[in-house]
């Protein structure tokens, strides 16, 4: 729990980030200033399956529809003391016309969504006002879609590359998460693209996220981080200050984030220690900054 001094630092610091969590209760917005965890609240009540951000846009996949909000249109600046409670309460999510979805992501300015039947479609120039079903362009069919990032799709039958109007299978199997670097988490291990797909971490990997040299992955509920030493990169197990299975990872401008299945939110700056706080939700499945 932040101290009074920490709250003062948090309130006075304009360089905050909002991390969005997809949970069984809905999309939860958590405000962070450096490694100080501030206010949090429910931005959209739903059974969230995935969440993604790009610029000011926040997209969420649910069992009912794909919803989209624009953070630049929220009244966050009017909150008393600059609290991020607004990051939750000031957002207005609108349906986009895709229908039920299991994954969302952004690619070159477009919103991309996928569902359990393998449908993958693109919405060009998305805004919360883009709510017509005919605005979506179907790209093709994959296995059950699990994650989307940049130009890649993770599906039950492997990883796919997005084209402007097409979908191409590029190998692997049982893809569970993907990062545009590219890195692919699968039931057999974590892969990076080199001379073909190269295994960099053995075992079933469920989540991955990278930002420059920083990268995190989740294997059997345990957090792994990528270390860079010159040209040599290795993955090592990382202990969090709580003994709970990790469900989602994400990166901000400087901070790294890890969230457990039981709703413990942890943040660390480079060369710093993990700091954490419970955010009162369970069934966390994804995180985005």
Residue, then its C-alpha position, 0 to 999 in steps of 0.5 A: x500500500x502506498x505511503x502518504x509520501x508515495x501518494x504525494x509523489x504519485x499525484x504530482x507526477x504527470x508521467x503516469x502510465x495506465x495498464x489495462x487488465x482483461x479479467x473475468x470481472x471486466x477491463x480493470x485500469x491501473x495507474x502507475x507512476x514510476x514503480x508506484x501503483x496508484x488508483x485502479x478501477x473497472x473501465x468496462x464490465x464484461x467477461x474480458x478475453x483480451x485487451x490491447x492498446x495503440x496510441x489513445x485506443x483501447x480495445x477489448x475482446x469479450x464473449x459478446x463483442x469487440x469494444x473500443x474506447x478512445x482515451x483522448x476523449x475521456x475526462x481524465x484531466x478533471x479528476x481531483x488530484x489527477x487520480x486515475x480512477x478516471x482512467x477507468x470511469x472516464x472511458x466510453x466503450x462502443x461496440x465495433x460490430x465484430x461480434x464475440x471475440x477471443x483476441x484483439x490487437x493492432x496492426x499498422x493503424x488497424x484493429x484486428x480481431x479473432x474468434x474461437x472459430x478461427x475468423x480473423x478480420x481487420x477494421x481500418x481506421x478504427x474509432x469508437x464511432x466505427x460500429x458497422x459490421x460491414x466495416x470489417x474485412x475478413x482476412x481468412x480462417x485459422x485455428x481458434x484465435x488466442x492472441x494478436x500483436x502487430x502483424x502476427x496471430x497466435x492460433x491453436x494450429x500455429x502462428x499466422x502473418x497478417x496481410x492487408x487482406x489475407x492470412x498466411x500460416x508461418x509454422x509452429x503449432x499450439x500458439x498461445x501468445x505472440x509478440x511482434x518482435x517476433x516471439x511466439x509462446x506455444x505449448x512446446x516452448x518459446x520461439x523467436x524468428x531467426x533462421x526459421x523458428x528457433x526455440x529459446x525456452x522449452x516447456x509450455x509457455x502461455x504468455x510473452x511480451x517484449x519491448x526492445x531488449x526487455x522481454x518477459x514470458x510465463x511458463x507454467x505460471x512462472x515468470x521468465x525474463x530475458x537478459x542481454x549481455x552483449x550479443x548473448x541473450x538468455x532467459x532466466x526464472x524470475x521470483x516475484x515477491x508473491x507466490x502466485x501463478x503469473x497470468x499476464x505480462x506487459x511493458x511500459x516505457x521504462x517499467x515491466x509489469x506482471x500480473x498474477x491469476x489472483x489479481x496481484x499487480x507487480x511493477x519493476x523499473x530497470x535495476x529496481x525491485x518488484x513492488x506489488x499491490x492487490x487489485x481485487x480481481x481474479x481470472x486475469x488473462x491479459x494486460x496492455x499498457 
